[in-house]
């Protein structure tokens, strides 16, 4: 990099530094600040003055110290070695820094995001002499046992592939040469760099019409997320936002998981960093880290790096998407990201908007979520990639009218509203079925190979949600006049809704069977609960007392259906046969 353009500091205000003599500098250029060469980024230009957000603690930095412009935007290194890595907000490898520096790293220290010494075996897939354009896949590296890394032509490079050699290379060694039409030559490497604040190029967007199965019943059945979709998880303190994110990261049907811990408490990120290496991938039995990237920027880390961390994470996720993979990105939490924006905006003396947030808050949030999607990737061979974003939101006191929540709801298509009362009742996931929603529900039936079964599942979810809504109305009546005032049919509706809540929606993340449920099993459980309801309704119409129906032994089997292993799923339809048999004992013919 050219490091000749220099200015000097005239003002320091927390993470924001103002420097003079910066004529010719550009917005979002990375600079080196002070004698310690702290990493910063230009966020405002006025004449020859530049306001710089510094990604490290500025204590001890004072006026008169130099500022060096690297004349390059904040970028991430993309290539083999990303998987299994743990980075901070600006892609410094925390595990390697800990080995080099100990528990506390020195200010100004830099370390490349990708290992420069490790060799990777590169296998070409493109032939010499072919014309290539940005995004073309030219070879592969088997990065882990679970992940094949596709080597792509970087942005701005096109021409005839003159040379491409199989062998063992480090990420910065030349693997091939491209000759442009004007005769200029460009060396290809396993690694490429990409600015984080701009979305990577795609050919076109596709409709997000396939459900991303998570194994969480309340999500998959009632509020599904599409591949390439966007969702948010708002909720008060202690309602389980982080646990929901962890469950999604463990079980979601994605090839790669990118987890961004943005401004979360250190103890929570410690749990993530210690648990992830021990987690087993349910599909292969290998460690989950073999298809994961973690970005940790805790609440005690510099606020400016927190603001950059989500861009670092989304750019890495887009890179994997462009290989043709299904990517899931979890951001925990975007409220801390917004708070970082607010603090930097205040230091820049910008006019505050609602609740002190900058006026561009909604635009920044929208631009972040817009980078999700199901797309046709640039280059050849033709391939499809998806990037889904799930962001946790932490509104003060669980207030859903908070600016960050409202700005997020304007752009996301799935809203998983966590309710504190459910969490206090030990109902997890504490997703409120009455206020949550999903715009991808119409694609739920596509999860089933049997189209009739898919359509039936769609009808079952409508029926179950109707019972839950009816329960909310009936509980108000019970509070006013007592349960005795309800008709037998209404008492059955209350009891069925309770069964849906406790036997279907409630899910134990720490139970080896209940922690994940396939779509086939979700269908069988829900069908069994509603089958009991239809048989019981027929019994009531024939004059049977509700008390006798509720005492049936089969109800215990229904309650324990969620603990039946996937390998024994055929046992669940047998419960429906038991329902019919026990109804016959009440002298009621079974309803077909």
TABEL-V577055 format. One record per run of one state. SS is the DSSP state (helix for helix, strand for strand, loop for the rest). FROM is the first residue (numbers start at 1). LEN is the number of residues. If there is no record, write none. Layout:
# TABEL-V577055
ss	from	len
SS	FROM	LEN
SS	FROM	LEN
This chain:
# TABEL-V577055
ss	from	len
loop	1	4
strand	5	9
loop	14	2
strand	16	5
loop	21	8
strand	29	5
loop	34	4
strand	38	9
loop	47	2
strand	49	6
loop	55	11
strand	66	8
loop	74	1
strand	75	4
loop	79	7
strand	86	2
loop	88	5
strand	93	1
helix	94	8
loop	102	18
strand	120	5
loop	125	6
strand	131	2
loop	133	4
strand	137	8
loop	145	2
strand	147	6
loop	153	6
strand	159	6
loop	165	2
strand	167	3
loop	170	4
strand	174	6
loop	180	5
strand	185	5
loop	190	2
strand	192	4
loop	196	6
strand	202	5
loop	207	4
strand	211	1
loop	212	5
helix	217	6
loop	223	3
strand	226	1
loop	227	3
strand	230	5
loop	235	6
helix	241	11
loop	252	4
strand	256	7
loop	263	3
helix	266	13
loop	279	1
strand	280	1
loop	281	6
strand	287	1
helix	288	4
strand	292	6
loop	298	5
helix	303	19
loop	322	4
strand	326	7
loop	333	1
helix	334	14
loop	348	4
strand	352	1
loop	353	1
helix	354	3
loop	357	1
strand	358	1
loop	359	2
helix	361	9
loop	370	3
strand	373	5
loop	378	6
strand	384	10
loop	394	2
helix	396	3
loop	399	4
helix	403	7
loop	410	4
strand	414	2
loop	416	2
strand	418	1
loop	419	1
helix	420	5
loop	425	6
strand	431	1
loop	432	5
strand	437	2
loop	439	2
helix	441	7
loop	448	3
helix	451	31
loop	482	1
helix	483	3
loop	486	2
helix	488	18
loop	506	13
helix	519	23
loop	542	4
helix	546	5
loop	551	3
helix	554	6
loop	560	1
helix	561	3
loop	564	2
helix	566	3
loop	569	1
helix	570	16
loop	586	7
